[in-house]
């Protein structure tokens, strides 16, 4: 029995040594893992102590353009500009971007007019110059109403020759006594800001110095009136660089006749137009914006469209889902007459109603493409 004691002591000593070795290894690993405050020095702030080196000299025989900074820092002027004043440029006018031509003759429901991408104050003096070029004087004008009436066609004058070109001096009419004609122009603010619309009427009068009665809504001589519009368009194009401006006529112009109303109310577009014109403007805006029309009913004032955000849907949905042609209509545009204007609201084509942000986005797009 006594011979077993040394062996037990030896085993206990070896067990104790292994435990101490394990503890030492654990301490070393702990120091290594805490790096920043242990054996491994923290080098994250070494760049603060870096000194500027010498300029790199490139040999003459080497292409120096291949040796350059990856992220060059440009030279800047450190002049203080806090006391200076700057003018923010006005936003670009999209009118001329939407309309391919500056002067166009448009027609809707049998009505024709000349559309000009310029303010009425510039179009007004051009009308008077057009009359002068055809041998007329201004017989009547009302700037506030945007009305200009020519003098009568008189035999033996240049205006008489223009009347023959318009086929207004046929044998049947020249045989009639006390029968004359005048040209009447009506200048209005265009649908978009900085645009104008000009309508023309040929009016029968029975006096060489007639008074102006009222603007006739119906065409008197459609063929002659369309010819005058064509001539007026050519006159505007030939004198597009003319810079005449009427201070009196500047009150004719104003804001766009189509505006977005969204403050403290549900967003909608307000058309300062009659229903037929508002419908035509809306259809053209959809076409300009590239929005697909699924169905439309003018009598109800409803248009179903497909307008999907390009970022909507997952990648798998875009790869294996239905194509754009098979997607259903998701918006319905509703036109309603309200007092002297027309209102356009956006509702859902299905059971779901679009949120306010989506409606505002669609209405803003339509407004940008109004022409």
C-alpha positions in Angstrom: 0.0 0.0 0.0 2.8 2.6 0.8 4.2 2.2 -2.7 1.1 3.7 -4.3 1.4 7.2 -2.7 4.1 8.5 -5.1 2.1 7.5 -8.1 -1.0 9.3 -6.8 1.1 12.4 -6.1 2.5 12.3 -9.6 -1.0 12.0 -11.2 -2.3 15.0 -9.1 0.7 17.1 -10.1 0.3 16.5 -13.8 -3.5 17.3 -13.6 -2.7 20.6 -11.9 -0.1 21.5 -14.5 -2.5 20.8 -17.4 -5.1 23.0 -15.7 -2.6 25.9 -15.4 -1.6 25.5 -19.0 -5.3 25.7 -20.1 -5.7 28.9 -18.0 -2.6 30.4 -19.7 -3.9 29.6 -23.1 -7.2 31.1 -22.3 -5.6 34.3 -21.1 -3.5 34.5 -24.3 -6.5 34.0 -26.5 -8.4 36.6 -24.5 -5.6 39.1 -25.1 -5.5 38.4 -28.8 -9.2 38.8 -29.2 -9.2 42.2 -27.5 -6.6 43.4 -30.0 -7.1 47.1 -29.6 -5.9 47.2 -26.0 -3.6 44.1 -26.0 -0.9 42.6 -28.1 -2.3 43.8 -31.5 -1.9 47.6 -31.8 -4.9 49.7 -32.9 -3.9 51.3 -36.3 -7.2 53.0 -37.1 -5.8 56.5 -36.4 -2.4 56.1 -38.0 -3.5 58.1 -41.0 -3.6 61.2 -38.8 0.1 60.9 -38.2 1.0 60.4 -41.9 3.3 63.0 -43.5 3.0 64.4 -47.0 5.4 62.6 -49.3 7.4 64.0 -52.2 5.9 64.7 -55.6 6.2 61.6 -57.8 8.6 62.2 -60.6 7.7 60.4 -63.8 10.5 59.7 -66.3 10.3 61.5 -69.6 10.1 58.2 -71.5 7.1 57.0 -69.5 3.5 58.0 -70.3 2.5 60.3 -67.4 -1.2 60.1 -68.1 -1.3 56.6 -66.7 0.0 57.8 -63.4 -2.7 59.9 -61.8 -4.8 60.0 -58.7 -7.7 57.7 -58.6 -9.8 60.3 -56.8 -8.3 63.7 -57.8 -9.3 66.7 -55.6 -10.0 69.8 -57.7 -8.7 73.2 -56.8 -11.4 75.4 -55.1 -11.7 79.0 -54.4 -12.1 79.5 -50.7 -13.6 83.0 -51.1 -16.4 83.7 -48.6 -19.7 84.1 -50.5 -21.9 84.5 -47.4 -22.6 88.2 -48.1 -23.4 87.8 -51.8 -26.9 87.5 -53.3 -27.8 84.9 -55.8 -30.9 84.6 -58.1 -32.6 81.2 -58.4 -33.4 80.6 -62.1 -37.0 80.2 -63.0 -38.2 76.7 -63.8 -38.1 75.8 -67.5 -41.3 76.4 -69.5 -42.6 73.1 -70.8 -45.0 74.6 -73.2 -42.6 74.6 -76.2 -41.4 71.1 -75.2 -45.0 69.7 -75.3 -46.0 71.4 -78.6 -43.8 70.4 -81.5 -44.8 73.5 -83.5 -45.1 77.0 -82.2 -48.1 77.8 -84.4 -50.8 75.2 -85.0 -54.3 75.2 -86.2 -56.5 73.0 -84.0 -60.0 71.7 -84.4 -62.6 70.3 -82.0 -66.3 69.7 -82.6 -66.2 71.7 -85.8 -64.5 74.7 -84.1 -61.1 75.9 -85.3 -58.5 78.2 -83.8 -54.9 79.1 -84.1 -52.8 78.0 -81.1 -49.7 80.2 -80.4 -47.0 79.3 -77.9 -46.6 82.9 -76.8 -48.4 85.2 -74.4 -51.5 87.1 -75.6 -49.6 90.4 -75.1 -47.3 89.4 -78.0 -50.0 88.0 -80.2 -52.2 91.1 -80.0 -49.9 93.4 -82.1 -49.3 90.7 -84.6 -53.1 90.5 -85.4 -53.1 94.3 -86.1 -50.1 94.0 -88.3 -51.7 91.1 -90.2 -54.7 93.3 -90.9 -52.5 96.1 -92.1 -50.7 93.6 -94.5 -54.1 92.7 -96.0 -55.2 96.3 -96.5 -57.4 96.7 -93.4 -57.5 99.2 -90.6 -58.7 98.4 -87.0 -62.3 99.3 -87.0 -63.0 98.3 -83.4 -60.9 96.8 -80.5 -61.6 95.9 -76.9 -58.4 94.8 -75.2 -60.2 93.7 -72.0 -62.3 91.2 -74.0 -59.5 90.4 -76.5 -61.6 91.5 -79.5 -60.4 93.1 -82.7 -62.6 93.9 -85.7 -61.3 95.1 -89.1 -62.6 97.8 -91.3 -65.0 96.7 -94.0 -63.9 95.3 -97.4 -63.9 98.2 -99.7 -63.9 98.2 -103.5 -60.7 99.4 -105.1 -58.6 98.8 -102.1 -56.2 96.0 -101.1 -58.9 94.6 -98.7 -61.2 94.1 -101.7 -58.5 91.9 -103.4 -58.3 89.9 -100.2 -62.0 89.5 -100.2 -61.9 88.0 -103.6 -59.2 85.5 -102.4 -61.6 84.5 -99.7 -64.4 84.1 -102.3 -66.5 86.8 -100.5 -67.1 88.9 -103.6 -69.0 86.4 -105.8 -71.4 87.6 -108.4 -74.3 86.9 -106.2 -72.9 89.0 -103.3 -71.6 91.9 -105.4 -75.1 92.4 -106.8 -76.5 93.0 -103.3 -76.7 96.5 -102.2 -75.4 97.7 -98.8 -73.8 94.4 -98.0 -70.3 94.3 -96.6 -68.0 92.1 -94.6 -65.6 92.5 -91.7 -63.0 90.2 -90.1 -63.4 89.7 -86.3 -60.7 88.2 -84.2 -61.0 86.9 -80.6 -57.8 86.5 -78.6 -57.9 84.3 -75.4 -55.4 82.9 -73.0 -54.3 79.4 -74.1 -54.8 76.2 -72.2 -51.2 76.3 -70.9 -49.4 79.2 -69.4 -47.6 81.5 -71.9 -49.9 80.4 -74.8 -52.7 82.1 -76.8 -55.7 81.1 -78.9 -57.0 83.1 -81.8 -60.4 82.6 -83.4 -61.7 84.2 -86.6 -65.2 85.2 -87.8 -66.4 86.8 -91.1 -69.4 88.9 -90.2 -72.0 90.5 -92.4 -72.5 94.3 -91.9 -74.7 96.8 -93.6 -72.7 100.0 -93.0 -69.3 101.2 -93.9 -68.7 102.2 -90.3 -70.4 99.4 -88.4 -70.5 99.2 -84.6 -69.4 96.0 -82.9 -72.4 94.0 -81.6 -71.2 90.8 -80.0 -68.9 87.8 -80.8 -70.9 85.2 -82.9 -70.3 81.7 -81.6 -71.4 80.1 -84.8 -69.4 80.2 -88.0 -70.6 82.6 -90.6 -68.4 81.6 -93.5 -66.4 78.5 -92.5 -64.4 78.3 -95.7 -63.3 81.9 -95.6 -62.6 81.8 -91.8 -60.4 78.7 -92.2 -58.5 80.4 -95.0 -57.9 83.5 -92.8 -56.6 81.2 -90.0 -54.2 79.6 -92.5 -53.0 83.0 -93.7 -52.6 84.2 -90.1 -50.6 81.1 -89.2 -48.2 81.7 -92.1 -47.9 85.4 -91.1 -47.0 84.4 -87.5 -44.4 81.9 -88.8 -42.8 84.5 -91.2 -42.6 87.0 -88.3 -41.7 84.6 -85.5 -38.8 86.8 -84.5 -41.0 89.9 -84.0 -40.7 91.2 -80.5 -43.7 93.6 -80.3 -45.5 93.6 -77.0 -48.8 95.3 -76.0 -48.9 96.6 -72.4 -52.6 97.0 -72.7 -53.1 93.3 -73.8 -51.0 91.9 -71.0 -54.1 91.5 -68.8 -55.5 89.0 -71.3 -53.0 86.5 -70.3 -52.8 84.8 -66.9 -52.4 81.5 -65.3 -53.1 78.2 -67.0 -56.7 77.4 -67.7 -56.0 73.9 -66.2 -54.7 73.9 -62.6 -54.1 71.3 -59.9 -56.1 71.9 -56.7 -54.7 69.9 -53.8 -54.4 72.2 -50.7 -56.7 71.0 -47.8 -58.9 69.1 -50.3 -58.8 65.8 -52.2 -56.6 66.5 -55.3 -58.3 67.2 -58.6 -57.7 69.1 -61.9 -59.8 72.2 -62.6 -60.5 73.0 -66.2 -61.5 76.6 -67.0 -63.1 75.3 -70.2 -66.4 74.0 -71.4 -67.0 70.3 -71.1 -66.3 69.4 -74.8 -63.0 71.2 -74.7 -62.0 69.8 -71.4 -62.7 66.3 -72.7 -60.5 66.9 -75.7 -57.7 68.4 -73.6 -57.8 65.4 -71.3 -57.6 62.8 -74.1 -54.7 64.7 -75.7 -52.9 64.9 -72.4 -53.2 61.1 -72.0 -51.8 60.6 -75.4 -48.9 63.0 -74.8 -48.1 61.2 -71.5 -48.1 57.8 -73.2 -50.8 56.4 -70.9 -52.8 53.4 -72.2 -56.6 54.0 -72.4 -58.7 50.9 -71.9 -62.1 52.4 -72.2 -63.8 55.8 -72.5 -67.3 57.1 -72.3 -67.7 60.8 -73.2 -71.4 60.9 -72.2 -70.5 59.7 -68.7 -67.2 61.6 -68.5 -65.3 58.4 -67.6 -61.9 57.1 -68.9 -60.4 53.8 -67.7 -56.6 53.8 -68.0 -53.6 51.6 -67.1 -51.0 53.4 -65.2 -48.6 51.2 -63.3 -45.5 52.3 -61.6 -42.4 50.9 -63.3 -40.9 49.9 -59.9 -43.9 48.0 -58.8 -43.8 44.2 -58.4 -41.0 41.7 -57.7 -38.4 40.3 -60.1 -40.3 37.0 -60.3 -43.5 38.8 -60.9 -42.0 40.8 -63.8 -40.5 37.6 -65.3 -43.4 35.3 -65.0 -46.4 37.6 -64.5 -48.7 38.9 -67.1 -47.3 41.4 -69.7 -48.3 45.1 -69.8 -50.9 44.4 -72.5 -52.7 41.9 -70.2 -52.8 44.1 -67.1 -56.2 45.4 -66.2 -57.2 49.1 -65.9 -56.3 50.3 -62.4 -57.5 54.0 -62.6 -60.7 55.7 -63.7 -60.7 59.4 -64.6 -64.0 61.2 -63.9 -65.0 64.5 -65.5 -67.8 66.5 -63.9 -69.2 70.0 -64.7 -69.1 72.3 -61.7 -70.4 75.9 -62.1 -68.4 77.5 -64.9 -65.6 74.9 -64.9 -65.0 71.2 -65.2 -63.4 69.0 -62.5 -61.3 65.9 -63.1 -61.1 63.4 -60.2 -59.1 60.1 -60.0 -60.7 57.0 -58.6 -59.9 53.3 -58.7 -61.1 51.3 -61.7 -61.7 48.3 -59.4 -62.7 47.8 -55.8 -59.5 49.4 -54.4 -59.2 53.2 -54.2 -55.8 54.8 -54.9 -54.1 56.6 -52.1 -53.6 60.4 -52.2 -49.9 60.2 -53.2 -50.8 58.1 -56.3 -53.6 60.4 -57.3 -51.4 63.4 -57.0 -48.7 61.8 -59.1 -51.1 60.9 -61.9 -52.8 64.3 -61.9 -49.4 66.1 -62.0 -48.4 64.0 -65.0 -51.6 64.9 -66.8 -51.1 68.6 -66.0 -47.5 68.5 -67.4 -48.8 67.1 -70.7 -51.7 69.4 -71.2 -51.6 71.2 -74.5 
